[in-house]
Amino acid sequence: MRRLHRDDLLDLCETYVRRRVEARSTGVGGVDATLPLVEIVDGYLHGEISESEKNSLIAYVRGVDADDDAIDALVPDVAEATLAELDDPVG
């Protein structure tokens, strides 16, 4: 996985949300990209964003009006398996 710098990460999240809103407003299909949670957590672990920015971005890409149960079914388990896939932030 290519590490994203802060501005690239913010752009990725904005693009994801824009596509989700467009898909919802037009009623055409779903978003063609997965939630960028791995990228957000990776940016936090590597010091590109703060913890509060991480939390804000996760809430932003999930959507304020999202059905938590439906979204949670699509969201990978960020706690263990996903973090194991990320590069070692120390190295």
N, C-alpha and C positions, 0 to 999 in steps of 0.2 A: 504494500500500500504506500502510495506517495504521500508524504507528510505535507499537509496544507499549512500555509502561513495564515495569520489571523484574517487578513482581508479576503483571501481566497475562501476560507471557511465561512465567513459571513456571506460572501457571494453565493456559495453553494446552498446555504440555508435559505437565502432569499429566493433563489431560483426554484428550489423545491417547493416552497410555500406558494410562490406565484403560479407554478404549474398545478398545484393542488386546487387553488382557488379557481383557476381557469377551467379545470376539469369539472369542478362542482357547478360552476355557473353555466357552463354549456351543456352539462349532462352527458358529455362524451367521455366514456371510459374513465379509467383511473389515472393516477400519477404513474408515469413510466419509470420512476426511480424509487429506490428504497429510501426509507428515512435515513438521513445522514448521521445516525447516532454514533457509529464507530468513529467517524471523522471528528465529531464534536468531542468525544471522550479522549481521543488521541491528541487533539489540540490542547485539551486541558492538561493531560499527563505530561506533555512536552512543553508546557509553559507558554503556549501561544495565546491562551485565553485564561481568565481567572475562573474560580469556582462559580461565582455569581453569573458570569457570562455563560458558562457551561449550562447552568440550570435554566437561564433565560432562553438560550438557544434550543434546548430540549423542549421546553414548554412551547416555544414559537413553532417548531416544526411539527409538533404533535397537534397543535391547534387548540384554541381556547374553547371551541364549541364541539370538540371531538367527543365521541362516545368512548369513554375510557376502556370499557371492556373490549370493544371492537379494535381500538388502537393497540391495546396491550397484546392482543392475539397476533398482531403484525410486527410488534417490536421485539427484536431479539433480546435475550437476557444479557444486558450490558454488564451485569455484576461479575460473572465468572467466565463463561465461555468466550464472550466477545473480547474481554480484556486480555485473555490469554493469547489472542491473535495479534494484539498490538505489539509494536516494537517496544523493547525495554527502554523506558524513559531515562534511565541512568546511563545506558550505553550509547 
